[in-house]
Amino acid sequence: MATDDLGTVVVTGASTGIGAACALYLSERGFQVFAGVRKPSDAQAVTARGRPNLEPLILDVTQPETITAAVQAVQASLGSKGLAGLVNNAGISYDEPLECVPIASLRHQFEVNAIGPVAVTQAFLPMLRSARGRVVTVGSINGLIASPMSGPYSMSKFAIEAFSDGLRRELAPWGIHVALIEPGAIKTAIWDKATVNDWSAKATPAQLDLYGEAYRQFRKLIADSAQKAVPCDQVSQAILHALTATKPRTRYLVGKDARLLARLAALLPDRVLDGVLRKAMS
Ligand SMILES: NC(=O)c1ccc[n+]([C@@H]2O[C@H](COP(=O)([O-])OP(=O)(O)OC[C@H]3O[C@@H](n4cnc5c(N)ncnc54)[C@H](OP(=O)(O)O)[C@@H]3O)[C@@H](O)[C@H]2O)c1
């Protein structure tokens, strides 16, 4: 295990899942890691790991005051050293038919998954610029294929594709590399949350008449994907490459499912792809 000082990184959404695994993984490979969490109990859990180079950082990506406080805390710790990396990982998912999703939920979806990473990146960019650090954002294969019933989530992940491409092109003059991670199904709490947040339990009878069956098929597909999901370490490895490689990639598809779906999205005409997705959900 490497113990070099690779510099300091901030990882958002590090209480569970990919963020928690990635924060630990990067700390084991020689980064000083600030693990972004929202709750004091999650901050205590990070501290309880007993790793001097893994520290909690209170950070809610939708709350400007916590972003400002987080930047000040990292700045105080780094002095003039600058930040080697920012991993925009925090994310949530609303899986509901687009005809039915409450607009407030859609806004929240975008606040966390799309606006949050922009706000956090803006806030840390001065520190990233001074170290020629890197920005790595966790998107999703749903940023390349919008599947029915997860329209809100897919919309936010398509937005993050544009964010990462646009930012990479804008920051190239300063040699700041920007990468996007596009995972398929990864074993994390997000699947349990999807099971708990059952849209059909709150849908009206009229909505269920329209979408009940499609949603039931979607839930079967989700349960199946959760079974086949791969461990978080595959994402951590891609993030490490994006943060440290001499020639980092602009995108990292993680998992066989993501690679297959990305190929289908690139090759198939829309109507054919619609049919493939319809078949997968029947
Ligand atoms: N798992 C997959 O199959 C998969 C596939 C493709 C992409 N992804 C992406 O990977 C990322 C991590 O997801 P995961 O699967 O690891 O899910 P997860 O275990 O549910 O973790 C989500 C993390 O985001 C945090 N979070 C939620 N709202 C936040 C906010 N407003 N501010 C800051 N943090 C917030 C959560 O913190 P709390 O505990 O405080 O809520 C948690 O730490 C997401 O961007 C997700 O879209 C996951």
The ligand as a Tripos MOL2 file, in Angstrom:
@<TRIPOS>MOLECULE
LIG
   48    52     1     0     0
SMALL
NO_CHARGES

@<TRIPOS>ATOM
      1 N1        -24.7320    2.7460   -6.5250 N.am      1 LIG1
      2 C1        -24.8460    2.7660   -7.8350 C.2       1 LIG1
      3 O1        -25.2090    1.7550   -8.4470 O.2       1 LIG1
      4 C2        -24.4930    4.0130   -8.5960 C.ar      1 LIG1
      5 C3        -24.4160    3.9130   -9.9970 C.ar      1 LIG1
      6 C4        -24.0960    5.0380  -10.7400 C.ar      1 LIG1
      7 C5        -23.8380    6.2260  -10.0830 C.ar      1 LIG1
      8 N2        -23.9130    6.3140   -8.7340 N.ar      1 LIG1
      9 C6        -23.6270    7.6090   -8.1050 C.3       1 LIG1
     10 O2        -22.6610    7.4450   -7.0980 O.3       1 LIG1
     11 C7        -22.8150    8.4860   -6.1440 C.3       1 LIG1
     12 C8        -22.8270    7.8860   -4.7440 C.3       1 LIG1
     13 O3        -23.9630    7.0580   -4.6220 O.3       1 LIG1
     14 P1        -23.9850    5.7320   -3.7410 P.3       1 LIG1
     15 O4        -24.4530    4.6410   -4.6170 O.co2     1 LIG1
     16 O5        -22.7320    5.5670   -2.9910 O.co2     1 LIG1
     17 O6        -25.2220    6.0680   -2.7810 O.3       1 LIG1
     18 P2        -25.3600    6.2500   -1.2180 P.3       1 LIG1
     19 O7        -24.6980    5.1410   -0.4740 O.co2     1 LIG1
     20 O8        -26.8000    6.4960   -1.0120 O.co2     1 LIG1
     21 O9        -24.5250    7.5770   -0.9150 O.3       1 LIG1
     22 C9        -24.9760    8.8520   -1.2590 C.3       1 LIG1
     23 C10       -24.1630    9.8580   -0.4920 C.3       1 LIG1
     24 O10       -24.5850   11.1710   -0.8920 O.3       1 LIG1
     25 C11       -24.8270   11.9080    0.2970 C.3       1 LIG1
     26 N3        -25.7500   13.0050    0.1110 N.ar      1 LIG1
     27 C12       -27.0720   12.9820   -0.1960 C.ar      1 LIG1
     28 N4        -27.5620   14.2220   -0.2370 N.ar      1 LIG1
     29 C13       -26.5170   15.0570    0.0390 C.ar      1 LIG1
     30 C14       -26.3750   16.4540    0.1450 C.ar      1 LIG1
     31 N5        -27.4130   17.2880   -0.0180 N.pl3     1 LIG1
     32 N6        -25.1470   16.9690    0.4350 N.ar      1 LIG1
     33 C15       -24.0940   16.1580    0.6260 C.ar      1 LIG1
     34 N7        -24.1680   14.8150    0.5730 N.ar      1 LIG1
     35 C16       -25.3690   14.2850    0.2730 C.ar      1 LIG1
     36 C17       -25.3460   10.8980    1.2950 C.3       1 LIG1
     37 O11       -25.2530   11.4400    2.6030 O.3       1 LIG1
     38 P3        -26.3520   11.1530    3.7560 P.3       1 LIG1
     39 O12       -25.9740    9.8150    4.3200 O.co2     1 LIG1
     40 O13       -26.1480   12.2900    4.7050 O.co2     1 LIG1
     41 O14       -27.6910   11.1570    3.0890 O.co2     1 LIG1
     42 C18       -24.3740    9.7530    1.0250 C.3       1 LIG1
     43 O15       -23.1560    9.9990    1.6710 O.3       1 LIG1
     44 C19       -24.0970    9.2330   -6.5100 C.3       1 LIG1
     45 O16       -23.7730   10.4020   -7.2250 O.3       1 LIG1
     46 C20       -24.8090    8.2330   -7.4020 C.3       1 LIG1
     47 O17       -25.6870    8.8540   -8.3110 O.3       1 LIG1
     48 C21       -24.2330    5.2220   -7.9610 C.ar      1 LIG1
@<TRIPOS>BOND
     1     1     2 1
     2     2     3 2
     3     2     4 1
     4     4     5 ar
     5     4    48 ar
     6     5     6 ar
     7     6     7 ar
     8     7     8 ar
     9     8     9 1
    10     8    48 ar
    11     9    10 1
    12     9    46 1
    13    10    11 1
    14    11    12 1
    15    11    44 1
    16    12    13 1
    17    13    14 1
    18    14    15 2
    19    14    16 1
    20    14    17 1
    21    17    18 1
    22    18    19 2
    23    18    20 1
    24    18    21 1
    25    21    22 1
    26    22    23 1
    27    23    24 1
    28    23    42 1
    29    24    25 1
    30    25    26 1
    31    25    36 1
    32    26    27 ar
    33    26    35 ar
    34    27    28 ar
    35    28    29 ar
    36    29    30 ar
    37    29    35 ar
    38    30    31 1
    39    30    32 ar
    40    32    33 ar
    41    33    34 ar
    42    34    35 ar
    43    36    37 1
    44    36    42 1
    45    37    38 1
    46    38    39 2
    47    38    40 1
    48    38    41 1
    49    42    43 1
    50    44    45 1
    51    44    46 1
    52    46    47 1
@<TRIPOS>SUBSTRUCTURE
     1 LIG1         1 GROUP 0 **** ****
